[in-house]
């Protein structure tokens, strides 16, 4: 890859995103910067076109009164014009604040108030309606600008404008004051705040994390150098723009390396669009990889006997030697031949179905990924790696080097990053990617950094003999059973969620005599399994309570217990009792964050009667729960939940049981 830093105009430095963008427009004007699938057709925008559109939006915002330091809310699915609005805001020295598009209006109201948002660029009518719903609660909000004009014809409020209109205003402004925007870009500095991203809020109100241009550019540059990314990469941008991972991979790294961002038509068409684009670079949280594998396994169960036989035969070959072949390790000629045949018959077609035929580098982060799931993708030839990071570190702390992949680690400290452990095992990090501050929270900012300037991640872990970092759990979540056995809930939950039939798990055990679990079944996977067995059911609650489903889940948990029994640190944390919840855990009900992280304390309080029943030895417990529906209505779901015991294993018997 040509070093874009060498292309800078004399006397300037590519230390802000607007300067990087304008540099790409000069250096590679005709190269595709973004694609968007609309009405079934891929529309392509070159770097020169992106720069022109960003210029128009920026000047239009300035015409409306947008000032340096103002915050701009950006709400919607991944759309080129929303990414352009982020860049336009940065051109003016403003701070873009992305919100989760599936958040309800009241959740958005908190961020809009906290960030003192004056301008909002939203995707469509749905998001405009949310702004109207909370308008009286957000007095700072002066302008709402929409991208998609469908359904907007009869909205007459003067503070609502279409992005087309704003761009046209901007083009006139730019013609009349042609040196204005260049002057604004020139005022920018690397230490300016480039974006504000809100934490997921697992334990309290979300905090606005202020990150500078230098922080994200350093993280992006380190990642592109580490994995030798070039301007020829293609990435599918479908994860929420409000998530730090999307901002690093789809915005910052594209701005640094100059590769192409591809926006799918909708959330429902991601798999189709993934196959059509065939990205070379891919990023997804573990749940996406879990869902993809679940869909594959469900389809295979419905395939003919001969297809299933071939599939499972060559999957065994892949498990035996696939990851070693990918890492360039020695493998026998016989296994290489078998693997080559498997590539023709199984792995190649499978990767094509998954849209992963061209992937050179794939990453997962956001939560721990089950070792078996991780190994599956690597075994079929997908170069899947883990990274470790947080919103406060630009999602950039550790990366896994090619050829040194360990299933249970998150790799080594990334370029420019220093990592060490506190006496209590907490992971401490330092580097240019650290947050500048929490917005309006000097107390929280001071508490997050120790006296030496290290960010205290709140995660517990340790380094292995090769210098790879292993994450155990959130430091505050790691506890002990009454017999002093270690209890790491997230570690256990991730093992449970590896099974395709289990969507979510929440375990309890700190300062208790034993470990118990709440289980959410995966309705699609278990429903498909039930239909093949001829079982009738009327919905989630009915299916979750059936005897055969309890037997299925008990079998999964006993396998987890056998696995835990083989781990000297965790053998005392085997699950003794469980129940299957009568409803799916839902972000709208406050049980999950918008990034689908479990809000453990909230769940423990909300379902305290079930926790008491698990530890009280009861065989069942009646529960009635208030729920919110997508249309805003509220209702109740009730059920008499069964509670089942699970077999546990002595540590020395673990290998036999597994």
N, C-alpha and C positions, 0 to 999 in steps of 0.2 A: 504494500500500500504506500502510495506517495505520502510523505509527511506533510499534512496540510499546514502545519505551523510554518513551513518554509515558504508557503504561498502568500503569507500576509503582506499587505501593502507596507511600504517603508514607514517606520515610526509607529506602527500599530502592533498589537499583540492579540492573538485569537483567544482572549480570556473571558469572553461572554458569549452566550448563545446567539444573540443577534449578529455579532461579528463572524461567528462560525457560519451562520446561515448565508450571510452576504458573500462570504468567501467561497462557499460551495457554488453559489449562483455565478461567480466569476470563473471558478476553476473547472466546474463540470456542469455548465448550464443546461445541457440537453439530457443529462443522465436522469433516469426516473427517481424522484425523491419520494413520491407517495402514489399509491393506487387505492382506489375505492370501488367496491362493487356496488353498482346501483342499477336497479331494474334488470338484474341478470348480466350486466355488462361491466367489465373492468375499465374504469376511467383512470388514465395515467397523468400525473402532474410532474413536470421536470423541476429541477432545482430553481431554474430561472422563473418558472411560473409560480412556484411556492413563494419565492422572495417577492414577486410582484404582488401576490395576494396578501401576504403578510404586511407589506408596505401600505396597501390600501386599507386594511383593517386598522392598522396602527394609526394612520392619519384620520380615519373616521372616528376612532375613539377619542383622539385629541380634539377633533371638531366638537364632540359631545361634552368636552370638558374634563377628560381623563388626565390626571396629573401624575408626575413622578411620585412614587411611594403609594399610590392608590392600589387597592386590592381588587382583582377581577375574578369573580366566581366563574368556573367552567364546569358545566353539568351536561352529561350525555354519554352515549356510546362512543366508541373510537371513531371519529370522523375527521377527515383532513382539515375541515374549516375550524374544528375545535382545537386541533393541534396548532393551526395557524394563529388562532386567537391567543393561545399561550405565548407563542413567539412574539406576536404583535404587542402584547402587554409588556413583555420584557424589553422590547425596543424602546418603549416610552419610560423605562425605569420603574414600571409597575410590578406588582407581585401577583402572579396567577395562583388561585386557590381552587384545586379540583375537588369536587364533591362526588360521592358515590351516587350514580344515577338511579339506583334502585331504592335509595333511602326515601322514607316517607317525608312529607313536608315538614313535620315537627322536628325531625332529626336535622334537616337542612337549616331550619330556623336557628338552631344553636350555633352552627358554624358561621352562618351569615351575620349573626349578632356578634359573635366572638371576634371574627376577622374584620368587622366593620366594613362590609362589602357595599360599594357604591354601584358597581356595574356587574351584571351577570350575562354571560353568553351561554345560552342553553340550546339543546338539540332541537326540540320539537314542542308541539302543543302540550303534551303531557307534562313536560318540565315547566312550561309557562304557567300552566294551571297551578302547579305547586307554588310558584312564586306569588301568584295572585292570592292563594289561600293564606299565606303567611305574611302578606305585605304589611299588615298593621303591626306585626311583631318585629319587623326589621326596618326601622326608621331610616337607616343609612341608605337603603337601596333606592337608587334614582333611575336606573335604566336597565331594562331587560331586553336582550337582543337574541332573536331566534335564528337558527340555521335552516331548518326544514319548514317551508311555508304551508305545508298541507294542514288544512283545518284552521288556519289563522285569519281567513278573510274577514270574519266578522268581529275581530278584536279591535276595538276602537280606542283603547287607552293610549294616551300620547306618550307614555314612558316605555311602551313596547314598540320595538322596531325590528325589521328584518335585517339579517346580515348583508343581504344584497344592497339594501338602501344605505347601510353604514359604509360598505365598501365604495359605493358610488360617491358618497360624501367625501370619503377619504381620497379618492382619485382627483376630485376637484381641488381639495385642500393641497394635495401633493403638487398639482400643476401650478397653483398659486404661490406655494411656498416650497419650492423644490429642494431646498437645502435643510428644511426643518427636521425631517426624520434622521438624516445622516448626522445632524448635530446632536439629536437626542441619543442616538446609538453611541456617538463619540463620548458622551458624558458618562456612559456606563463603566463600571469597574468590576473586576473579578470578585471583589469582596461584597458587592451588592447582593441583596437577597434575590435569588432567581425564581424561587417557588416556595409555597407554603403547603405542606402536606399534613393532614391530621392523622394522629395515631388512631389505632383501632378502638381504643377505649375499653379494654377487657376488664379493667378494675375501677373505672371512673369516667369522668367526662373526657372526651378526646382533647388532645393538646395540639396546637398548631406548631409544627416543626419548621423553622425557618432555615432553609439551605441556600448557600451562596452559589454563584456561577462556578467559582473555583472548586467547590466541594463536588458538585455533580460532574464537572468536566474532568476533574482528577479521577473520580471513580470510573467514568466512561472511558477515559484514555487508558487507565490501568487495565480495564477489562478487554479492550480491543487489542492492546499489545499482548496481553496474556494468552488470548486465544487466536491471535493473528487474523483478526477480522479486517475485511477490506470493504471498499465501496461497492463491491459486487454482491454483497449479501442481500438476502430477502428475509424479512421477518413478518409474521402475521401478528398484528396488534389488535387483540380482542379482549385483553384483561382490563379491568376498570382503570381509567386514566387517573383516578384518585389514589391508586395503589403505587407505592414507591417503586415496585418492580417494573411496572409499565413505564414509569417516567425514566428509569435508568435505561432499560433495554430499547424502548420504542422512541424515546425522545432524545435523551442525552447521548446514547451511543450512536444513534443515527446522525445526530448533529456533528459528532466528532469524526466518525468514520466515513460518513457520506453514503451509507447504504439505503435501501428502499424499505419504507414502511407500507404494509398492505393492510387495509381496513376491510373487514368482512361486511357483508350486506346486513346481517343481523346476528343476534345470538343463536338463532335457530339454524343458521346456514354455515356456522363456523367449520364444521367437519367437511362440508362440500368445498368451501372456499380454501380450506387448508390443503385439500387434494389438488385443487386447481393451481394454487400458487406454488406448492412444493417448496416451502421455505428452506433455506440453508442454515438458518439460525432460528432457534425456537426456545421459548421460555414459557413455563406453566407451573402453577403450584401443584403439589402432590395429588390433590383431589381430581384435577383434570386428567392426570395420567391414570389414576385409579378408575375414573369413569370410562376412559377409552378402553382399558383392559377389560372392565366389566362388560362393555358392549361387545367386545370381541368374543369373550367367553360365552355370552348368551347366544350369539349367532352360531358359534361352533356347536353348542348343544342341540341346535335345530338342524345342523348339517347332516348329511348322509353318514352311514357307518364308516365307509371307506375314507371319507374326508376327515372324520374325527380321528380315525386310526393314524393316518399320515400326519395330521397336525400334532398329535400328542407324541408320536415317535420322534419327529424331528425337533419338537420342543425339548425333549430329553437331551438330544444331541446338543442343542443350543445351551442348555443349562450346564452341560458338562464342559464345553470348550468355547462357547461363543464369546464370552467376556475376555478370555485369554487371547483369542484371535484379534479382537478389537484393540487390545492393549499391546499387541505385538509380542506376546510371550510365546515360548516354545510350545507347540502342539503337535501331536503325532500326525503322520501322513494320512493314516486311516481316518482320524477324526476330522482332518481338514477336508478330505473327500466327502465324508458324510455331511459336513457343514455346508460345503459347496452345493451338494444336492438339495439340502434343506433350504438354501437360499433360492434355488430355482422353484421349488415346490411350495414352500411355506413362507420363509422370512421376507422374500422379495414382494410377493403378493400382499402379505400382511402389512408391510411398511407402506405399500402403495395405498391400501385401504385407509391406513391411518394418516396419510399425507406426509409421511416421514422419509420418503425415498431419497430426497436430496439433502437431508439434514447433515451438516458437518459438525455442529456443536448444538447441544440442547441442555438447558439448565432447568433445575427445579429448586424452589425455595419457598419460604413463607411458613413452612411447618416441616417436621421431620418426615421423610419418606420411608416406608417399610423396606428393609433390605431385600426381601423377595421381589417386591415390585420394581425396585431399582435394578436388580440383577436381570429381571425379565427383559427390560428394554435394552440393556447393554448386551444381553445374550443374543438378541436378534439383529445386532449391528447398529443400534442407535447410540451415538456417543453422548449419552445422558450423564450429566454431572450435577453435583450439588454445590450451592453456594450458601454462604451465611452472611446475613446482614440485617439491618433494621432501618426503619424510617429515619432515625437519627444518624445513621451512617451511610445514607444513600444506597441502602441494600448491598453494601460492599464492605466485607471484612475478610472473609476467607473464600478461596476458590480451589477447585480440584485440578491439578495439572494432568494433562494427557499422559496415560501410561502409569499413573500413580493413583488410580481410583480405588478407594476403600468404601465398602458398602455402608459402614457405620460412622464414617467421618464426614466432615464438611470441608476437608482439604487443609491447605496451608494458608498463612496470612497472605492476602493479596498484595500486589505491588503498592508501595507507599504506606502500607499499614503495619502498625506494631500491635501485637496482641500479647497480653500476659494474664496470669491468673492471680486473683486475690487469695488471701489465706483461707477464705471460706469456699474457694473454688469458683467464685464469680468471675466471668470473663470481662476483662478490661481492654479497651481498644483506644488507639490514638492514631491520628493521621489527618490529611487535608480534607477528608470526606465527612468530618464531624459537623453536626449542626452548629449554626451560629447562635441560636437561642430558641427557646419556646416562646411563642408570641405572647407578649404581655404577662409572662410568667418567669420573672427573674429568680424567684424562689426555686421553681422546678429546674431551671437551667443550672443554678448553683448546686442543687442536690444531685444532678446527673453526672457531674464531673468531680473527680477527686482532687486532692491537693496538687497532684502531679500533672493534671490536665487530661487524665484518661477518662473516657466515657464508660460509665458503669452500666453494662448491658442488662443486668438483671437475670442473665442466663448462667447456669452452672455447667461446667464442663472440665475436661482435662486433655492434655496432649499425650499422644501415644509415643512409642519409641522412635517413630519416624518424623515426629514433629507435626502430625496431623491432629486437628482439633476435633474432639468428640463432644457433642452436646448431650447432656443428661436431661435437663428440663429447665423451666424457669426456676431461678434460685429460690424465690419465695414459695414456689409450689412443692419443692423437694422437702419431704417431711420424714417422719418415722412412725412405724406402728408401735404399739405398746411394748412389743418385745424387742424394740430397737432396730428392727429390720428397716432398710431404706425404702421409702415410698416416693416414687417419681411418676406422678399420674400421666403426664403427657407421653412419657416413654411407653407406659403400658397401653394407653389408648391408641397409639400409633400401631402397635402390634395387633390390636383387636381390629382396627379399621383396614388392615391389609386384606381381610376376607371380603370377597365381592358382595356378600349378603349383608354386610354391616356398613351403614353410612356414617353414623356417629357413635361415639362411646364417651361416657363420663364416669370416671372411677373415683371412689372415696376410700379413705383408709388412714389419713393422718390422725395420729393419736387415738387410733381404734385398735381393736384386737385382730381384725382381718380386713381384707379388701373386698369391696362390692362394686357393682357396675350397673349403670343405666345403659341400655342399648337402643339405638334407632336402626331398624332394618332399612335396607335399600329397597324401596317399593318396586322398582323395575326388575331388579335381579331376583328378589324373592317371589315377586308376582309371576315372573316367567317360570321359575322353578315350580311354583304351586300349580300353574296351568298344565305343565307337563305331567304332573302327578294327578291331574283331574280334580284338584281341590277347588271348591267354590268359595268366594269371599266377596264382600261388598265394599271394601275400601281398606285403607291403612289400618285403622283400629281393629277391624275384624280379623284381618290377616295376621297382625302382630300377636293376637291372643291365641292363635291355634296351636294345638299340641305339637303338630309336626314342625312348626316353625320354631317352637321352643327347643325341640330336639336338635334342629339344625344349628341354632345359635349356641346351644350348650356344647355341641361338638367343636365349634370354632373356638370357644373360650377354653375348652380343655386342651386344645392344641397350643393355645397361647400359654396356658399354665405349664405345659411340658417344656416349652421354650424358656419360660422364666426360670424354671427349676434348674436349668443348665447354666444359668448366669449366677455366679457366686454373690454378686451385689444385690440381685433382685429376686432370689429364690424364695424369700419370705413374703413377697408381695403378690403371690398367686391369688386369683379371684375365687372367693368361696360362695358368693351368692350373687344373683343378677335378676333383673326384670327387663322386659321390653316395654318401652314407653308407648303410651296410647296415641301419641302425636309426634310428628317430626319436629325437632328443634328448629326454631325459626328466628331469623334476625328481626323480623317485624314484631315478634313477641319478646324481644330483648334477650333471648337465650343465646344468640350467637352475635358476633360482630359482623360488619359488612364484608369482612374478609373470611368469614366462616370460622373464626376462632371461638372456641367454647368460653362462655362467661361463667366460669365454674362457681364462683360465690353466689351469683344471681340464681343459678340453677339449684344450688344446694338450699337456698332460702325458699325458692318458689315451690320446690318439691320436698320440703322438709319432712312431710308426713310419709313420703315414700322411703326416704333415707332412714327414718326411725323404724319403719317396718322391716327394711333389709337387715338392720342390726338387732331388731327385737325378736327375730325368729319367726315372724308371721308368715303364713303360706300365701297370703294375698293382701291387697290393700285397695280400698275404693278411693278414686281421685276424680275431682271435677276441676277442669282448667279453663280459664278465660282465654280466648284466642282472637286475633285480628285477621280478617280476610283481606284479600287484595283490593277489594272495592271499598274498603274502609269500614265495613260492618264488623260488629263484634258478636261473638257467640260463645258457646261452652261445649267442651268435649269431655265426656265422662266415661269411666270404665272401671271394672274391678280387675286390677292387675295381679297376675300370678307372680309369685316369687319362687325361684328355683335354686337349689344347691348345685354346686359344680365340683367335680372331682379334682383334687390337688395331688401333687406328686412330691415324693421325697427327692431332695437334690440328686442323690446317687442314682435314682431310677429314671432320671430325665431322659437320658439318651434312648433307653428302651421304649419309653412311652411315646416319644416323638416318632 
